[in-house]
Amino acid sequence: MKRLLTSLPVWLVLADMVYGLGINVYQSLNLHQSAAPDSPSLTPEIAFNSLQIISNGGMVLIIGFGLTVLLQLNRSVLRRQILPIGIFRTLGLIAVLAFSLPAVWEWFWAILNLMSGNNTINLHNPRYLITALCLPLTALLCLARLFGWYRLHRTHPPEAVYGERE
């Protein structure tokens, strides 16, 4: 149950990224269908939309890989097993931290502004609000699980490194 609750923000962020990419692709395809038949097949809007899809898809792949590594790390630390982290997993976790740590900073200032009486939180789009709430939780989960992984390395014998249980 703890694994499900701690991984829920990660799943929500991952689902939002995939949903956003799907909307982006749908809007790009809809633009192709709504173009006038006598216009040239490649207009600047179509070219720039495809660049946006490629960049968003790359971001979803990189951050999505990092989020799946975080889910694996969460599962292994909660089971008291050591997940072997190589260069690609390290880069994935760094990407997750680079993606989500600024949200901790922004929420800190938003809460301070909210406490001083300024309206800083937009409640008009629940999808963005839920994702904005999940990003700092993802960053804190990543830091907590990396600390737990480090503690497991210090307390377990070397033969437990690859997740073998006795």
C-alpha positions as MATLAB code, in Angstrom:
seq = 'MKRLLTSLPVWLVLADMVYGLGINVYQSLNLHQSAAPDSPSLTPEIAFNSLQIISNGGMVLIIGFGLTVLLQLNRSVLRRQILPIGIFRTLGLIAVLAFSLPAVWEWFWAILNLMSGNNTINLHNPRYLITALCLPLTALLCLARLFGWYRLHRTHPPEAVYGERE';
ca = [
       0.000    0.000    0.000;
       2.866    2.354    0.823;
       4.402    1.742   -2.586;
       1.123    2.632   -4.281;
       0.675    5.849   -2.308;
       4.249    7.034   -2.728;
       4.296    6.298   -6.449;
       0.942    7.960   -7.201;
       2.441   11.446   -7.904;
       4.974    9.878  -10.263;
       2.234    8.041  -12.166;
       0.135   11.220  -12.393;
       3.046   13.241  -13.798;
       3.840   10.470  -16.272;
       0.197   10.230  -17.368;
      -0.021   14.008  -17.762;
       3.076   14.076  -19.950;
       1.743   11.320  -22.207;
      -1.686   12.997  -22.343;
      -0.091   16.345  -23.244;
       1.919   14.716  -26.015;
      -1.220   13.025  -27.324;
      -3.065   16.351  -27.395;
      -0.122   17.939  -29.196;
      -0.084   15.198  -31.845;
      -3.874   15.387  -32.246;
      -3.766   19.165  -32.733;
      -1.007   18.801  -35.288;
      -2.974   16.183  -37.232;
      -6.087   18.330  -37.009;
      -4.101   21.223  -38.500;
      -3.144   19.003  -41.456;
      -6.782   18.106  -42.090;
      -8.034   21.672  -41.807;
      -5.506   23.075  -44.295;
      -6.943   24.326  -47.566;
      -6.540   21.837  -50.444;
      -4.986   24.425  -52.782;
      -2.312   25.467  -50.269;
       1.190   24.022  -50.466;
       1.693   20.781  -48.569;
       4.368   22.224  -46.285;
       3.579   25.509  -44.612;
       5.555   27.099  -41.800;
       2.854   26.194  -39.268;
       3.080   22.517  -40.134;
       6.879   22.549  -39.957;
       6.940   24.315  -36.588;
       4.239   22.041  -35.195;
       6.250   18.969  -36.152;
       9.307   20.444  -34.425;
       7.206   20.984  -31.321;
       5.985   17.379  -31.432;
       9.539   16.087  -31.817;
      10.816   18.162  -28.903;
       7.861   17.234  -26.692;
       8.258   13.574  -27.617;
      11.939   13.699  -26.734;
      11.145   15.276  -23.392;
       8.506   12.634  -22.673;
      10.997    9.872  -23.525;
      13.789   11.269  -21.346;
      11.676   12.295  -18.356;
       9.480    9.206  -18.758;
      12.556    6.979  -18.569;
      13.688    8.827  -15.445;
      10.252    8.468  -13.868;
      10.236    4.715  -14.541;
      13.679    4.484  -12.915;
      12.252    6.383   -9.939;
       9.380    3.890   -9.744;
      11.904    1.019   -9.776;
      13.985    2.735   -7.105;
      10.894    3.326   -4.977;
       9.930   -0.345   -5.191;
      13.414   -1.643   -4.443;
      14.068    0.664   -1.477;
      10.711   -0.173    0.075;
      11.584   -3.879   -0.290;
      14.994   -3.175    1.262;
      16.749   -4.280   -1.913;
      19.513   -2.390   -3.637;
      18.781   -1.401   -7.220;
      21.945   -1.350   -9.347;
      22.201    2.174  -10.705;
      24.407    2.631  -13.731;
      25.057    5.653  -15.902;
      21.699    5.651  -17.704;
      19.673    5.287  -14.524;
      21.737    8.036  -12.954;
      21.075   10.305  -15.922;
      17.366    9.478  -15.738;
      17.211   10.391  -12.057;
      19.149   13.597  -12.705;
      16.639   14.468  -15.437;
      13.761   13.863  -13.010;
      15.397   16.100  -10.416;
      16.112   18.810  -12.991;
      12.484   18.574  -14.109;
      10.871   18.568  -10.665;
      13.142   20.419   -8.216;
      12.231   23.878   -9.572;
       8.633   23.107   -8.587;
       9.712   22.868   -4.929;
      11.209   26.332   -5.186;
       8.162   27.749   -6.966;
       5.729   26.235   -4.447;
       7.789   27.685   -1.600;
       7.401   31.183   -3.036;
       3.768   30.616   -3.991;
       2.926   29.604   -0.423;
       4.781   32.618    0.964;
       2.865   34.899   -1.420;
      -0.384   33.161   -0.520;
       0.281   33.694    3.180;
       0.880   37.398    2.552;
      -2.544   37.707    0.935;
      -1.728   37.486   -2.774;
      -3.707   35.129   -4.963;
      -0.981   33.056   -6.585;
      -2.674   29.712   -7.252;
      -4.821   29.324  -10.360;
      -7.719   26.941   -9.782;
      -9.230   27.201  -13.280;
      -7.433   24.201  -14.799;
      -7.480   21.200  -12.435;
      -5.136   19.153  -14.635;
      -2.353   21.714  -14.336;
      -2.987   22.176  -10.628;
      -2.786   18.441   -9.926;
       0.419   18.137  -11.945;
       1.870   21.191  -10.210;
       1.091   19.592   -6.847;
       2.652   16.280   -7.900;
       5.959   17.716   -9.171;
       7.384   18.698   -5.755;
       6.220   15.366   -4.349;
       8.108   13.630   -7.159;
      11.273   15.591   -6.382;
      11.027   14.851   -2.663;
      10.343   11.173   -3.351;
      13.395   10.999   -5.610;
      15.619   12.573   -2.956;
      14.182   10.382   -0.204;
      14.630    7.172   -2.200;
      18.180    8.107   -3.190;
      18.955    8.666    0.487;
      17.352    5.306    1.321;
      19.353    3.657   -1.457;
      22.544    5.182   -0.038;
      21.690    3.938    3.478;
      21.031    0.444    2.118;
      24.448    0.463    0.471;
      26.090    1.334    3.772;
      24.263   -1.248    5.894;
      23.930   -4.286    3.613;
      26.736   -6.654    2.676;
      28.086   -6.514   -0.902;
      26.236   -9.698   -1.963;
      22.876   -7.923   -1.457;
      23.726   -5.298   -4.035;
      21.907   -7.002   -6.890;
      18.653   -7.498   -5.056;
      19.287  -11.026   -3.784;
      17.410  -11.808   -0.606;
      18.512  -14.425    1.865;
];
